[in-house]
């Protein structure tokens, strides 16, 4: 009833899971990951205990295949389980029990495990693997995972239909304010086109919850600083930084006390659109 991809980034710094299903809130059951440890997806007749157990085994030094072996040895329901794992070093393992409903199966390669059950056919997993292989130039693991998930969805996905999707990516220090490892944690719990909605949310996640690159930073000189404050006041705020706080763009501007002030080019464009100055051209 589910198809998923579990993977490590090419630089070995990120781990993640993307999953979709004709199942309510699939993100609550299937994915788990810890930076510097690995990632896991548990599905079919999902044993959610696999998440904590697999990560614990890998944290203690077990490879993905050894962790999988331990999970299955300890589980009398293993023939009804499907699970994929990737460990800290990019070793991958996948299991599809004989009791899973057709079509069910998976494929593994360096850094990736792809699996699904109750699928339109093997072409779903094959399309996901092709999309993964074709995206090696993409440095963002979340984008690679989403591309593979979209390919599986377009190839037929869950043969019962669509309902939910989720995306989880971890990397040391990637969380909000750098205080945890969660780079992306997005869930579409009940939607007619959950993978497309997940893509929309990932764009918003990038805007609100990731830091600006150097290329995205626009230096704020005296003239631009005045413009920013003027436009923010037109929207009813005390100044530009008050508007930033109201709109949750803190990750996309410099701090008010920073020596070199800057604003993200997208945030600047949004402010200019919200508070246009018809007397000037931007």
C-alpha positions in Angstrom: 0.0 0.0 0.0 3.1 2.2 0.0 6.2 3.1 -2.0 9.3 4.7 -0.5 12.9 5.7 -1.0 15.5 5.7 1.7 18.8 7.3 0.9 22.0 9.0 1.9 23.3 12.1 0.1 26.3 11.9 -2.2 28.4 13.9 0.2 27.6 11.5 3.1 26.2 14.3 5.2 22.4 13.8 4.9 20.0 10.9 5.3 16.3 10.8 4.4 13.1 9.1 3.4 10.3 10.0 0.9 7.1 8.0 0.9 3.6 8.0 -0.6 0.6 5.8 0.0 -3.2 5.3 -0.2 -3.1 5.5 3.6 -4.0 8.3 6.0 -0.9 10.2 7.3 1.7 7.8 6.0 4.4 10.1 7.4 3.3 9.2 11.0 4.1 5.5 10.5 6.8 4.9 7.9 9.9 7.2 8.0 12.6 7.7 10.6 16.2 9.1 10.4 19.0 10.4 12.6 21.9 12.3 11.3 25.2 10.4 11.5 23.3 7.1 12.0 21.0 6.4 9.0 17.4 6.2 7.8 14.6 3.6 7.7 11.2 3.1 6.2 8.8 0.5 7.6 5.7 -0.4 5.6 3.2 -3.0 4.4 1.9 -4.4 7.7 4.2 -1.9 9.2 6.0 -2.7 12.5 6.6 0.9 13.7 9.0 -0.5 16.4 11.4 -1.1 13.5 12.2 2.6 13.4 13.7 2.9 16.8 15.2 -0.6 16.7 16.9 -0.2 13.3 18.4 3.2 14.3 19.6 1.8 17.6 21.3 -1.1 15.9 23.0 1.2 13.3 24.0 3.6 16.0 25.7 0.8 17.8 27.7 0.1 14.6 25.6 -2.4 12.7 25.5 -2.1 8.9 22.1 -1.8 7.2 22.1 -5.5 6.3 23.0 -6.6 9.8 20.4 -4.3 11.4 17.8 -5.7 9.0 18.7 -9.2 9.8 18.3 -8.5 13.5 14.9 -6.9 12.9 13.6 -9.9 11.0 15.0 -12.5 13.4 13.1 -10.9 16.3 9.8 -10.5 14.4 7.4 -13.4 13.9 5.4 -11.2 11.5 8.4 -10.6 9.2 6.7 -12.2 6.2 4.2 -9.4 6.2 6.7 -6.6 6.6 8.5 -4.4 4.1 11.4 -2.3 5.2 14.3 -0.3 3.7 17.4 1.0 5.5 20.5 3.0 4.7 23.3 3.3 7.3 25.9 5.9 8.1 28.3 4.7 5.3 25.6 4.5 2.6 25.2 0.7 2.8 21.6 -0.2 1.9 19.2 -3.1 2.6 15.6 -3.9 1.7 13.2 -6.6 2.7 9.9 -7.6 1.2 8.1 -10.4 3.0 6.3 -13.2 1.1 3.1 -12.2 2.7 3.0 -8.6 1.2 0.4 -8.0 -1.4 1.3 -7.8 -5.1 2.9 -6.1 -6.6 5.6 -5.9 -4.0 9.4 -5.6 -4.2 12.4 -3.4 -4.0 15.9 -2.6 -5.2 19.0 -1.4 -3.5 22.2 0.3 -4.6 24.9 2.3 -3.0 23.3 5.0 -0.8 19.7 4.0 -1.7 16.9 1.5 -0.9 13.6 1.7 -2.8 10.6 -0.5 -2.1 6.8 -0.7 -2.5 3.8 -2.9 -2.1 0.3 -3.0 -3.6 1.9 -1.1 -6.6 0.8 -0.8 -10.2 3.8 -3.0 -11.0 7.6 -3.2 -10.9 7.7 -0.2 -13.2 7.0 2.0 -10.1 10.2 1.0 -8.4 12.1 1.0 -11.7 11.0 4.6 -12.4 12.1 5.7 -8.9 15.5 4.2 -9.4 16.0 5.8 -12.8 15.0 9.2 -11.3 17.4 8.7 -8.5 20.2 7.8 -10.9 19.4 10.7 -13.2 19.6 13.3 -10.4 23.2 12.9 -9.3 23.9 16.5 -10.2 21.3 17.7 -7.6 23.1 18.4 -4.3 19.9 18.7 -2.3 18.9 15.3 -1.0 15.3 16.4 -0.4 15.0 17.3 -4.1 16.5 14.0 -5.2 14.1 12.1 -2.9 11.1 14.1 -4.2 12.1 13.5 -7.8 12.2 9.8 -7.2 8.9 9.8 -5.4 7.3 11.8 -8.2 8.6 9.4 -10.8 7.0 6.5 -8.9 3.7 8.3 -8.6 3.7 9.1 -12.3 4.5 5.4 -13.1 1.3 4.3 -11.3 2.3 4.3 -7.6 -0.1 2.6 -5.2 -2.6 0.9 -7.4 -5.4 1.7 -4.9 -4.9 5.4 -5.4 -3.4 8.4 -3.7 -3.9 9.8 -0.2 -0.8 10.9 1.7 3.0 11.6 1.3 5.9 12.6 3.5 9.5 13.7 3.3 12.1 13.5 6.1 15.7 14.7 5.7 18.3 15.0 8.5 21.7 16.6 8.7 23.8 17.7 11.6 22.9 21.2 12.7 20.3 21.6 9.9 17.3 22.3 12.1 15.7 25.6 12.8 18.3 27.8 14.4 20.8 25.0 14.1 19.6 23.3 17.2 18.7 19.8 15.9 19.3 17.7 12.8 15.9 18.0 11.0 16.4 19.7 7.7 13.0 18.7 6.3 10.0 17.2 8.0 6.9 17.6 5.8 3.7 15.6 5.8 0.6 15.7 3.5 -1.8 13.6 5.5 -4.9 13.5 3.3 -4.9 15.0 -0.2 -6.1 14.1 -3.7 -2.6 14.8 -5.1 -0.2 14.4 -2.1 3.1 14.2 -4.0 2.4 17.5 -5.8 1.3 19.1 -2.5 4.5 17.8 -0.9 6.5 19.6 -3.7 4.7 22.8 -2.9 5.5 22.5 0.8 9.1 21.8 0.1 9.4 25.1 -1.7 7.9 26.8 1.3 10.2 24.9 3.6 13.2 26.2 1.6 12.0 29.8 1.9 11.1 29.8 5.6 13.3 27.2 7.2 16.7 27.2 5.3 19.4 29.8 5.4 20.2 32.0 2.5 23.2 31.1 0.3 25.8 33.8 -0.3 24.5 34.1 -3.9 21.0 34.9 -2.5 22.1 37.7 -0.2 21.6 41.3 -1.3 23.8 43.8 0.7 21.7 46.5 2.5 23.2 50.0 2.0 21.6 53.1 3.4 19.2 53.6 0.5 18.0 50.0 0.5 17.6 50.1 4.3 15.4 53.1 4.1 13.4 51.4 1.3 12.9 48.3 3.4 11.7 50.2 6.4 9.4 52.4 4.3 7.7 49.5 2.6 7.3 47.6 5.9 5.7 50.7 7.5 3.3 50.8 4.6 2.2 47.3 5.6 1.6 48.5 9.2 4.8 47.4 10.8 7.3 49.4 12.9 10.2 48.7 10.6 11.6 46.0 8.3 12.7 43.7 11.0 9.3 43.8 12.6 7.8 42.8 9.3 10.4 40.0 9.0 9.3 38.7 12.4 5.7 38.8 11.6 6.2 36.9 8.3 8.7 34.4 9.7 11.6 35.2 7.4 14.2 35.2 10.2 16.3 32.6 8.3 16.5 34.9 5.3 17.8 38.2 6.6 20.7 39.3 8.7 20.2 40.1 12.4 19.5 43.7 13.3 22.8 43.9 15.1 25.0 42.3 12.4 27.8 44.5 11.1 27.0 43.6 7.5 23.3 43.9 6.8 21.7 41.8 4.0 18.4 40.6 2.8 17.5 37.5 0.8 16.6 38.3 -2.8 13.4 36.4 -2.6 12.3 38.2 0.6 13.1 41.5 -1.0 11.0 40.6 -4.0 8.1 39.5 -1.7 8.2 42.8 0.2 8.3 44.9 -3.0 5.3 42.9 -4.3 3.3 43.3 -1.1 4.1 47.0 -0.7 4.6 48.3 -4.3 5.8 51.8 -4.9 4.1 52.9 -8.1 6.3 55.9 -8.3 9.5 54.0 -8.9 10.7 51.0 -10.8 12.4 48.1 -8.9 
